Amino acid sequence: MTLPKGYGSGGRRSGGGGGEGGRDDIERMIGRRVENMNAVYIIGFALCWAATAGGVYVGISIYPWAYPLTSGLYALSVLTVIESLGFFFIMKVAHEKPTRA
């Protein structure tokens, strides 16, 4: 991978010439690593679930003839499972180790 000028083994910002130095340079260019963003993922999941629960609440309280309580609870449980699977997939991908060929 080609790094911008000033990064890499020959640049003065390099992390020590090779090995993990390239990885440190890439981390410095991108910012935080995805492995360190657990709070963002958890807050995002919580807000997503709150929006789903809020939508179900509005549906069963304002339109009870079209969206009865049992239907709303079923929808909330199914959507919670789907959102949980998405959250699990995000955490799995964010924390997988890179493979070197």
Distance bins in CASP14 RR format, pairs under 12 A and 6 or more apart:
PFRMAT RR
TARGET T0000
AUTHOR 0000-0000-0000
RMODE 2
METHOD distances of the structure
MODEL  1
1 7 0 0 0 0 0 1 0 0 0 0 0
1 8 0 0 0 0 0 1 0 0 0 0 0
1 22 0 0 0 0 1 0 0 0 0 0 0
1 23 0 0 0 0 0 1 0 0 0 0 0
1 25 0 0 0 0 0 1 0 0 0 0 0
1 26 1 0 0 1 0 0 0 0 0 0 0
1 29 0 0 0 0 0 1 0 0 0 0 0
2 8 0 0 0 0 1 0 0 0 0 0 0
2 22 0 0 0 0 0 1 0 0 0 0 0
2 25 0 0 0 0 0 1 0 0 0 0 0
2 26 0 0 0 0 0 1 0 0 0 0 0
2 29 0 0 0 0 0 1 0 0 0 0 0
3 9 0 0 0 0 1 0 0 0 0 0 0
3 10 0 0 0 0 1 0 0 0 0 0 0
3 11 0 0 0 0 1 0 0 0 0 0 0
3 13 0 0 0 0 1 0 0 0 0 0 0
3 14 0 0 0 0 1 0 0 0 0 0 0
3 15 0 0 0 0 0 1 0 0 0 0 0
3 17 0 0 0 0 0 1 0 0 0 0 0
3 18 0 0 0 0 0 1 0 0 0 0 0
3 21 0 0 0 0 0 1 0 0 0 0 0
3 22 1 0 0 1 0 0 0 0 0 0 0
3 23 0 0 0 0 0 1 0 0 0 0 0
3 24 0 0 0 0 0 1 0 0 0 0 0
3 25 1 0 1 0 0 0 0 0 0 0 0
3 26 1 0 0 1 0 0 0 0 0 0 0
3 27 0 0 0 0 0 1 0 0 0 0 0
3 28 0 0 0 0 0 1 0 0 0 0 0
3 29 1 0 0 1 0 0 0 0 0 0 0
3 30 0 0 0 0 0 1 0 0 0 0 0
4 11 0 0 0 0 0 1 0 0 0 0 0
4 13 0 0 0 0 0 1 0 0 0 0 0
4 25 0 0 0 0 1 0 0 0 0 0 0
4 26 0 0 0 0 0 1 0 0 0 0 0
4 28 0 0 0 0 0 1 0 0 0 0 0
4 29 1 0 0 1 0 0 0 0 0 0 0
4 30 0 0 0 0 0 1 0 0 0 0 0
5 11 0 0 0 0 1 0 0 0 0 0 0
5 12 0 0 0 0 0 1 0 0 0 0 0
5 13 0 0 0 0 0 1 0 0 0 0 0
5 14 0 0 0 0 0 1 0 0 0 0 0
5 25 0 0 0 0 0 1 0 0 0 0 0
5 29 0 0 0 0 0 1 0 0 0 0 0
6 12 1 0 0 1 0 0 0 0 0 0 0
6 13 1 0 1 0 0 0 0 0 0 0 0
6 14 1 0 0 1 0 0 0 0 0 0 0
6 15 0 0 0 0 0 1 0 0 0 0 0
6 22 0 0 0 0 0 1 0 0 0 0 0
6 25 0 0 0 0 1 0 0 0 0 0 0
6 28 0 0 0 0 0 1 0 0 0 0 0
6 29 0 0 0 0 0 1 0 0 0 0 0
7 13 1 0 1 0 0 0 0 0 0 0 0
7 14 1 0 0 1 0 0 0 0 0 0 0
7 15 0 0 0 0 1 0 0 0 0 0 0
7 16 0 0 0 0 0 1 0 0 0 0 0
7 17 0 0 0 0 0 1 0 0 0 0 0
7 18 0 0 0 0 0 1 0 0 0 0 0
7 21 0 0 0 0 1 0 0 0 0 0 0
7 22 1 0 0 1 0 0 0 0 0 0 0
7 23 0 0 0 0 0 1 0 0 0 0 0
7 24 0 0 0 0 1 0 0 0 0 0 0
7 25 1 0 1 0 0 0 0 0 0 0 0
7 26 0 0 0 0 1 0 0 0 0 0 0
7 27 0 0 0 0 0 1 0 0 0 0 0
7 28 1 0 0 1 0 0 0 0 0 0 0
7 29 1 0 0 1 0 0 0 0 0 0 0
7 30 0 0 0 0 0 1 0 0 0 0 0
8 14 1 0 1 0 0 0 0 0 0 0 0
8 15 1 0 0 1 0 0 0 0 0 0 0
8 16 0 0 0 0 1 0 0 0 0 0 0
8 17 1 0 0 1 0 0 0 0 0 0 0
8 18 1 0 0 1 0 0 0 0 0 0 0
8 19 0 0 0 0 0 1 0 0 0 0 0
8 20 0 0 0 0 0 1 0 0 0 0 0
8 21 1 0 0 1 0 0 0 0 0 0 0
8 22 1 0 1 0 0 0 0 0 0 0 0
8 23 0 0 0 0 0 1 0 0 0 0 0
8 24 0 0 0 0 1 0 0 0 0 0 0
8 25 1 0 1 0 0 0 0 0 0 0 0
8 26 0 0 0 0 1 0 0 0 0 0 0
8 28 0 0 0 0 0 1 0 0 0 0 0
8 29 0 0 0 0 0 1 0 0 0 0 0
9 15 0 0 0 0 1 0 0 0 0 0 0
9 16 1 0 0 1 0 0 0 0 0 0 0
9 17 1 0 1 0 0 0 0 0 0 0 0
9 18 1 0 1 0 0 0 0 0 0 0 0
9 19 0 0 0 0 1 0 0 0 0 0 0
9 20 0 0 0 0 0 1 0 0 0 0 0
9 21 1 0 0 1 0 0 0 0 0 0 0
9 22 1 0 0 1 0 0 0 0 0 0 0
9 23 0 0 0 0 0 1 0 0 0 0 0
9 24 0 0 0 0 0 1 0 0 0 0 0
9 25 0 0 0 0 1 0 0 0 0 0 0
10 16 0 0 0 0 1 0 0 0 0 0 0
10 17 1 0 0 1 0 0 0 0 0 0 0
10 18 0 0 0 0 1 0 0 0 0 0 0
10 21 0 0 0 0 0 1 0 0 0 0 0
10 22 0 0 0 0 0 1 0 0 0 0 0
10 25 0 0 0 0 0 1 0 0 0 0 0
11 17 0 0 0 0 1 0 0 0 0 0 0
11 18 0 0 0 0 0 1 0 0 0 0 0
11 21 0 0 0 0 0 1 0 0 0 0 0
11 22 0 0 0 0 0 1 0 0 0 0 0
11 25 0 0 0 0 1 0 0 0 0 0 0
12 25 0 0 0 0 0 1 0 0 0 0 0
13 21 0 0 0 0 0 1 0 0 0 0 0
13 22 0 0 0 0 0 1 0 0 0 0 0
13 24 0 0 0 0 1 0 0 0 0 0 0
13 25 1 0 0 1 0 0 0 0 0 0 0
13 26 0 0 0 0 0 1 0 0 0 0 0
13 28 1 0 0 1 0 0 0 0 0 0 0
13 29 0 0 0 0 1 0 0 0 0 0 0
14 20 0 0 0 0 0 1 0 0 0 0 0
14 21 1 0 0 1 0 0 0 0 0 0 0
14 22 1 0 0 1 0 0 0 0 0 0 0
14 23 0 0 0 0 0 1 0 0 0 0 0
14 24 0 0 0 0 1 0 0 0 0 0 0
14 25 1 0 0 1 0 0 0 0 0 0 0
14 26 0 0 0 0 0 1 0 0 0 0 0
14 28 0 0 0 0 0 1 0 0 0 0 0
15 21 1 0 1 0 0 0 0 0 0 0 0
15 22 1 0 0 1 0 0 0 0 0 0 0
15 23 0 0 0 0 1 0 0 0 0 0 0
15 24 1 0 1 0 0 0 0 0 0 0 0
15 25 1 0 0 1 0 0 0 0 0 0 0
15 26 0 0 0 0 0 1 0 0 0 0 0
15 27 0 0 0 0 0 1 0 0 0 0 0
15 28 0 0 0 0 1 0 0 0 0 0 0
16 22 0 0 0 0 1 0 0 0 0 0 0
16 23 0 0 0 0 0 1 0 0 0 0 0
16 24 0 0 0 0 1 0 0 0 0 0 0
16 25 0 0 0 0 1 0 0 0 0 0 0
17 23 0 0 0 0 0 1 0 0 0 0 0
17 24 0 0 0 0 1 0 0 0 0 0 0
17 25 0 0 0 0 1 0 0 0 0 0 0
18 24 0 0 0 0 1 0 0 0 0 0 0
18 25 0 0 0 0 1 0 0 0 0 0 0
19 25 0 0 0 0 0 1 0 0 0 0 0
19 26 0 0 0 0 0 1 0 0 0 0 0
19 100 0 0 0 0 0 1 0 0 0 0 0
20 26 0 0 0 0 0 1 0 0 0 0 0
20 27 0 0 0 0 1 0 0 0 0 0 0
21 27 0 0 0 0 1 0 0 0 0 0 0
21 28 0 0 0 0 1 0 0 0 0 0 0
22 28 0 0 0 0 1 0 0 0 0 0 0
22 29 0 0 0 0 1 0 0 0 0 0 0
22 30 0 0 0 0 0 1 0 0 0 0 0
23 29 0 0 0 0 0 1 0 0 0 0 0
23 30 0 0 0 0 0 1 0 0 0 0 0
23 33 0 0 0 0 1 0 0 0 0 0 0
23 98 0 0 0 0 1 0 0 0 0 0 0
23 100 0 0 0 0 0 1 0 0 0 0 0
24 30 0 0 0 0 0 1 0 0 0 0 0
24 31 0 0 0 0 0 1 0 0 0 0 0
24 33 0 0 0 0 0 1 0 0 0 0 0
25 31 0 0 0 0 0 1 0 0 0 0 0
26 33 0 0 0 0 1 0 0 0 0 0 0
26 98 0 0 0 0 0 1 0 0 0 0 0
27 33 1 0 1 0 0 0 0 0 0 0 0
27 34 0 0 0 0 0 1 0 0 0 0 0
27 35 0 0 0 0 0 1 0 0 0 0 0
27 36 0 0 0 0 1 0 0 0 0 0 0
30 36 0 0 0 0 0 1 0 0 0 0 0
30 37 0 0 0 0 0 1 0 0 0 0 0
31 37 0 0 0 0 0 1 0 0 0 0 0
32 38 0 0 0 0 0 1 0 0 0 0 0
32 39 0 0 0 0 0 1 0 0 0 0 0
32 40 0 0 0 0 1 0 0 0 0 0 0
32 94 0 0 0 0 0 1 0 0 0 0 0
33 40 0 0 0 0 0 1 0 0 0 0 0
33 94 0 0 0 0 1 0 0 0 0 0 0
33 95 0 0 0 0 0 1 0 0 0 0 0
33 98 0 0 0 0 0 1 0 0 0 0 0
34 40 0 0 0 0 1 0 0 0 0 0 0
34 41 0 0 0 0 1 0 0 0 0 0 0
34 90 0 0 0 0 1 0 0 0 0 0 0
34 91 0 0 0 0 0 1 0 0 0 0 0
34 92 0 0 0 0 0 1 0 0 0 0 0
34 93 0 0 0 0 1 0 0 0 0 0 0
34 94 1 0 1 0 0 0 0 0 0 0 0
34 95 0 0 0 0 1 0 0 0 0 0 0
34 96 0 0 0 0 1 0 0 0 0 0 0
34 98 0 0 0 0 0 1 0 0 0 0 0
35 41 0 0 0 0 0 1 0 0 0 0 0
35 91 0 0 0 0 0 1 0 0 0 0 0
35 92 0 0 0 0 0 1 0 0 0 0 0
35 93 0 0 0 0 0 1 0 0 0 0 0
35 94 1 0 0 1 0 0 0 0 0 0 0
35 95 1 0 1 0 0 0 0 0 0 0 0
35 96 0 0 0 0 1 0 0 0 0 0 0
35 97 0 0 0 0 1 0 0 0 0 0 0
35 98 0 0 0 0 0 1 0 0 0 0 0
36 94 0 0 0 0 1 0 0 0 0 0 0
36 95 0 0 0 0 0 1 0 0 0 0 0
37 43 0 0 0 0 0 1 0 0 0 0 0
37 44 0 0 0 0 0 1 0 0 0 0 0
37 90 0 0 0 0 1 0 0 0 0 0 0
37 91 0 0 0 0 0 1 0 0 0 0 0
37 93 0 0 0 0 0 1 0 0 0 0 0
37 94 1 0 0 1 0 0 0 0 0 0 0
37 95 0 0 0 0 0 1 0 0 0 0 0
38 44 0 0 0 0 0 1 0 0 0 0 0
38 45 0 0 0 0 0 1 0 0 0 0 0
38 87 0 0 0 0 0 1 0 0 0 0 0
38 90 0 0 0 0 0 1 0 0 0 0 0
38 91 1 0 0 1 0 0 0 0 0 0 0
38 94 0 0 0 0 1 0 0 0 0 0 0
38 95 0 0 0 0 1 0 0 0 0 0 0
39 45 0 0 0 0 0 1 0 0 0 0 0
39 46 0 0 0 0 0 1 0 0 0 0 0
40 46 0 0 0 0 0 1 0 0 0 0 0
40 47 0 0 0 0 0 1 0 0 0 0 0
40 87 0 0 0 0 0 1 0 0 0 0 0
40 90 0 0 0 0 1 0 0 0 0 0 0
40 91 0 0 0 0 0 1 0 0 0 0 0
40 94 0 0 0 0 1 0 0 0 0 0 0
41 47 0 0 0 0 0 1 0 0 0 0 0
41 48 0 0 0 0 0 1 0 0 0 0 0
41 83 0 0 0 0 0 1 0 0 0 0 0
41 86 0 0 0 0 0 1 0 0 0 0 0
41 87 1 0 0 1 0 0 0 0 0 0 0
41 88 0 0 0 0 0 1 0 0 0 0 0
41 89 0 0 0 0 0 1 0 0 0 0 0
41 90 1 0 1 0 0 0 0 0 0 0 0
41 91 1 0 0 1 0 0 0 0 0 0 0
41 92 0 0 0 0 0 1 0 0 0 0 0
41 93 0 0 0 0 0 1 0 0 0 0 0
41 94 1 0 0 1 0 0 0 0 0 0 0
41 95 0 0 0 0 0 1 0 0 0 0 0
42 48 0 0 0 0 0 1 0 0 0 0 0
42 49 0 0 0 0 0 1 0 0 0 0 0
42 87 0 0 0 0 1 0 0 0 0 0 0
42 90 0 0 0 0 0 1 0 0 0 0 0
42 91 0 0 0 0 1 0 0 0 0 0 0
42 94 0 0 0 0 0 1 0 0 0 0 0
43 49 0 0 0 0 0 1 0 0 0 0 0
43 50 0 0 0 0 0 1 0 0 0 0 0
43 87 0 0 0 0 0 1 0 0 0 0 0
44 50 0 0 0 0 1 0 0 0 0 0 0
44 51 0 0 0 0 1 0 0 0 0 0 0
44 52 0 0 0 0 0 1 0 0 0 0 0
44 83 0 0 0 0 1 0 0 0 0 0 0
44 86 0 0 0 0 0 1 0 0 0 0 0
44 87 0 0 0 0 1 0 0 0 0 0 0
44 90 0 0 0 0 1 0 0 0 0 0 0
44 91 0 0 0 0 0 1 0 0 0 0 0
45 51 0 0 0 0 0 1 0 0 0 0 0
45 52 0 0 0 0 0 1 0 0 0 0 0
45 80 0 0 0 0 0 1 0 0 0 0 0
45 82 0 0 0 0 0 1 0 0 0 0 0
45 83 1 0 0 1 0 0 0 0 0 0 0
45 84 0 0 0 0 1 0 0 0 0 0 0
45 85 0 0 0 0 0 1 0 0 0 0 0
45 86 0 0 0 0 1 0 0 0 0 0 0
45 87 1 0 1 0 0 0 0 0 0 0 0
45 88 0 0 0 0 1 0 0 0 0 0 0
45 89 0 0 0 0 0 1 0 0 0 0 0
45 90 0 0 0 0 1 0 0 0 0 0 0
45 91 0 0 0 0 1 0 0 0 0 0 0
46 52 0 0 0 0 0 1 0 0 0 0 0
46 53 0 0 0 0 0 1 0 0 0 0 0
46 80 0 0 0 0 0 1 0 0 0 0 0
46 83 0 0 0 0 0 1 0 0 0 0 0
46 84 0 0 0 0 0 1 0 0 0 0 0
46 87 0 0 0 0 1 0 0 0 0 0 0
47 53 0 0 0 0 0 1 0 0 0 0 0
47 54 0 0 0 0 0 1 0 0 0 0 0
47 83 0 0 0 0 0 1 0 0 0 0 0
47 87 0 0 0 0 0 1 0 0 0 0 0
48 54 0 0 0 0 0 1 0 0 0 0 0
48 55 0 0 0 0 0 1 0 0 0 0 0
48 79 0 0 0 0 1 0 0 0 0 0 0
48 80 0 0 0 0 1 0 0 0 0 0 0
48 82 0 0 0 0 0 1 0 0 0 0 0
48 83 1 0 1 0 0 0 0 0 0 0 0
48 84 0 0 0 0 0 1 0 0 0 0 0
48 86 0 0 0 0 1 0 0 0 0 0 0
48 87 0 0 0 0 1 0 0 0 0 0 0
48 90 0 0 0 0 0 1 0 0 0 0 0
49 55 0 0 0 0 0 1 0 0 0 0 0
49 56 0 0 0 0 0 1 0 0 0 0 0
49 76 0 0 0 0 1 0 0 0 0 0 0
49 77 0 0 0 0 0 1 0 0 0 0 0
49 79 0 0 0 0 1 0 0 0 0 0 0
49 80 1 0 0 1 0 0 0 0 0 0 0
49 81 0 0 0 0 0 1 0 0 0 0 0
49 82 0 0 0 0 0 1 0 0 0 0 0
49 83 1 0 1 0 0 0 0 0 0 0 0
49 84 0 0 0 0 1 0 0 0 0 0 0
49 86 0 0 0 0 0 1 0 0 0 0 0
49 87 0 0 0 0 1 0 0 0 0 0 0
50 56 0 0 0 0 0 1 0 0 0 0 0
50 57 0 0 0 0 0 1 0 0 0 0 0
50 76 0 0 0 0 0 1 0 0 0 0 0
50 79 0 0 0 0 0 1 0 0 0 0 0
50 80 0 0 0 0 0 1 0 0 0 0 0
50 83 0 0 0 0 0 1 0 0 0 0 0
51 57 0 0 0 0 0 1 0 0 0 0 0
51 58 0 0 0 0 0 1 0 0 0 0 0
51 76 0 0 0 0 0 1 0 0 0 0 0
51 79 0 0 0 0 0 1 0 0 0 0 0
51 83 0 0 0 0 1 0 0 0 0 0 0
52 58 0 0 0 0 0 1 0 0 0 0 0
52 59 0 0 0 0 0 1 0 0 0 0 0
52 72 0 0 0 0 0 1 0 0 0 0 0
52 75 0 0 0 0 1 0 0 0 0 0 0
52 76 1 0 0 1 0 0 0 0 0 0 0
52 77 0 0 0 0 0 1 0 0 0 0 0
52 78 0 0 0 0 0 1 0 0 0 0 0
52 79 1 0 1 0 0 0 0 0 0 0 0
52 80 1 0 0 1 0 0 0 0 0 0 0
52 81 0 0 0 0 0 1 0 0 0 0 0
52 82 0 0 0 0 1 0 0 0 0 0 0
52 83 1 0 0 1 0 0 0 0 0 0 0
52 84 0 0 0 0 0 1 0 0 0 0 0
53 59 0 0 0 0 0 1 0 0 0 0 0
53 60 0 0 0 0 0 1 0 0 0 0 0
53 72 0 0 0 0 0 1 0 0 0 0 0
53 73 0 0 0 0 0 1 0 0 0 0 0
53 75 0 0 0 0 0 1 0 0 0 0 0
53 76 1 0 0 1 0 0 0 0 0 0 0
53 77 0 0 0 0 0 1 0 0 0 0 0
53 79 0 0 0 0 1 0 0 0 0 0 0
53 80 0 0 0 0 1 0 0 0 0 0 0
53 83 0 0 0 0 0 1 0 0 0 0 0
54 60 0 0 0 0 1 0 0 0 0 0 0
54 61 0 0 0 0 1 0 0 0 0 0 0
54 62 0 0 0 0 0 1 0 0 0 0 0
54 72 0 0 0 0 0 1 0 0 0 0 0
54 75 0 0 0 0 0 1 0 0 0 0 0
54 76 0 0 0 0 1 0 0 0 0 0 0
54 79 0 0 0 0 0 1 0 0 0 0 0
55 61 0 0 0 0 1 0 0 0 0 0 0
55 62 0 0 0 0 1 0 0 0 0 0 0
55 63 0 0 0 0 0 1 0 0 0 0 0
55 67 0 0 0 0 1 0 0 0 0 0 0
55 72 0 0 0 0 1 0 0 0 0 0 0
55 75 0 0 0 0 1 0 0 0 0 0 0
55 76 0 0 0 0 1 0 0 0 0 0 0
55 79 0 0 0 0 1 0 0 0 0 0 0
56 62 0 0 0 0 0 1 0 0 0 0 0
56 63 0 0 0 0 0 1 0 0 0 0 0
56 64 0 0 0 0 0 1 0 0 0 0 0
56 67 1 0 0 1 0 0 0 0 0 0 0
56 68 0 0 0 0 0 1 0 0 0 0 0
56 69 0 0 0 0 1 0 0 0 0 0 0
56 70 0 0 0 0 0 1 0 0 0 0 0
56 71 0 0 0 0 1 0 0 0 0 0 0
56 72 1 0 1 0 0 0 0 0 0 0 0
56 73 1 0 0 1 0 0 0 0 0 0 0
56 74 0 0 0 0 1 0 0 0 0 0 0
56 75 1 0 1 0 0 0 0 0 0 0 0
56 76 1 0 1 0 0 0 0 0 0 0 0
56 77 0 0 0 0 1 0 0 0 0 0 0
56 78 0 0 0 0 0 1 0 0 0 0 0
56 79 0 0 0 0 1 0 0 0 0 0 0
56 80 0 0 0 0 0 1 0 0 0 0 0
57 63 0 0 0 0 0 1 0 0 0 0 0
57 64 0 0 0 0 0 1 0 0 0 0 0
57 67 0 0 0 0 0 1 0 0 0 0 0
57 69 0 0 0 0 0 1 0 0 0 0 0
57 72 0 0 0 0 1 0 0 0 0 0 0
57 73 0 0 0 0 0 1 0 0 0 0 0
57 75 0 0 0 0 0 1 0 0 0 0 0
57 76 0 0 0 0 1 0 0 0 0 0 0
58 64 0 0 0 0 0 1 0 0 0 0 0
58 66 0 0 0 0 0 1 0 0 0 0 0
58 67 0 0 0 0 1 0 0 0 0 0 0
58 72 0 0 0 0 0 1 0 0 0 0 0
59 65 0 0 0 0 0 1 0 0 0 0 0
59 66 1 0 0 1 0 0 0 0 0 0 0
59 67 1 0 1 0 0 0 0 0 0 0 0
59 68 0 0 0 0 1 0 0 0 0 0 0
59 69 0 0 0 0 1 0 0 0 0 0 0
59 71 0 0 0 0 1 0 0 0 0 0 0
59 72 1 0 0 1 0 0 0 0 0 0 0
59 73 0 0 0 0 0 1 0 0 0 0 0
59 75 0 0 0 0 1 0 0 0 0 0 0
59 76 0 0 0 0 0 1 0 0 0 0 0
60 66 0 0 0 0 1 0 0 0 0 0 0
60 67 1 0 1 0 0 0 0 0 0 0 0
60 68 1 0 0 1 0 0 0 0 0 0 0
60 69 1 0 1 0 0 0 0 0 0 0 0
60 70 0 0 0 0 1 0 0 0 0 0 0
60 71 0 0 0 0 1 0 0 0 0 0 0
60 72 1 0 1 0 0 0 0 0 0 0 0
60 73 0 0 0 0 1 0 0 0 0 0 0
60 74 0 0 0 0 0 1 0 0 0 0 0
60 75 0 0 0 0 1 0 0 0 0 0 0
60 76 0 0 0 0 1 0 0 0 0 0 0
61 67 0 0 0 0 1 0 0 0 0 0 0
61 68 0 0 0 0 0 1 0 0 0 0 0
61 69 0 0 0 0 1 0 0 0 0 0 0
61 72 0 0 0 0 0 1 0 0 0 0 0
63 69 0 0 0 0 0 1 0 0 0 0 0
63 71 0 0 0 0 0 1 0 0 0 0 0
63 72 0 0 0 0 0 1 0 0 0 0 0
64 70 0 0 0 0 0 1 0 0 0 0 0
64 71 0 0 0 0 1 0 0 0 0 0 0
64 72 0 0 0 0 0 1 0 0 0 0 0
65 71 0 0 0 0 0 1 0 0 0 0 0
66 72 0 0 0 0 0 1 0 0 0 0 0
67 73 0 0 0 0 0 1 0 0 0 0 0
67 74 0 0 0 0 0 1 0 0 0 0 0
67 75 0 0 0 0 1 0 0 0 0 0 0
67 76 0 0 0 0 0 1 0 0 0 0 0
68 74 0 0 0 0 1 0 0 0 0 0 0
68 75 0 0 0 0 0 1 0 0 0 0 0
69 75 0 0 0 0 0 1 0 0 0 0 0
69 76 0 0 0 0 0 1 0 0 0 0 0
70 76 0 0 0 0 0 1 0 0 0 0 0
70 77 0 0 0 0 0 1 0 0 0 0 0
71 77 0 0 0 0 0 1 0 0 0 0 0
71 78 0 0 0 0 0 1 0 0 0 0 0
72 78 0 0 0 0 1 0 0 0 0 0 0
72 79 0 0 0 0 1 0 0 0 0 0 0
72 80 0 0 0 0 0 1 0 0 0 0 0
73 79 0 0 0 0 0 1 0 0 0 0 0
73 80 0 0 0 0 0 1 0 0 0 0 0
74 80 0 0 0 0 0 1 0 0 0 0 0
74 81 0 0 0 0 0 1 0 0 0 0 0
75 81 0 0 0 0 0 1 0 0 0 0 0
75 82 0 0 0 0 0 1 0 0 0 0 0
76 82 0 0 0 0 0 1 0 0 0 0 0
76 83 0 0 0 0 0 1 0 0 0 0 0
77 83 0 0 0 0 0 1 0 0 0 0 0
77 84 0 0 0 0 0 1 0 0 0 0 0
78 84 0 0 0 0 0 1 0 0 0 0 0
78 85 0 0 0 0 0 1 0 0 0 0 0
79 85 0 0 0 0 0 1 0 0 0 0 0
79 86 0 0 0 0 0 1 0 0 0 0 0
80 86 0 0 0 0 0 1 0 0 0 0 0
80 87 0 0 0 0 0 1 0 0 0 0 0
81 87 0 0 0 0 0 1 0 0 0 0 0
81 88 0 0 0 0 0 1 0 0 0 0 0
82 88 0 0 0 0 0 1 0 0 0 0 0
82 89 0 0 0 0 0 1 0 0 0 0 0
83 89 0 0 0 0 0 1 0 0 0 0 0
83 90 0 0 0 0 0 1 0 0 0 0 0
84 90 0 0 0 0 0 1 0 0 0 0 0
84 91 0 0 0 0 0 1 0 0 0 0 0
85 91 0 0 0 0 0 1 0 0 0 0 0
85 92 0 0 0 0 0 1 0 0 0 0 0
86 92 0 0 0 0 1 0 0 0 0 0 0
86 93 0 0 0 0 1 0 0 0 0 0 0
86 94 0 0 0 0 0 1 0 0 0 0 0
87 93 0 0 0 0 0 1 0 0 0 0 0
87 94 0 0 0 0 0 1 0 0 0 0 0
88 94 0 0 0 0 0 1 0 0 0 0 0
88 95 0 0 0 0 0 1 0 0 0 0 0
89 95 0 0 0 0 0 1 0 0 0 0 0
89 96 0 0 0 0 0 1 0 0 0 0 0
90 96 0 0 0 0 0 1 0 0 0 0 0
END
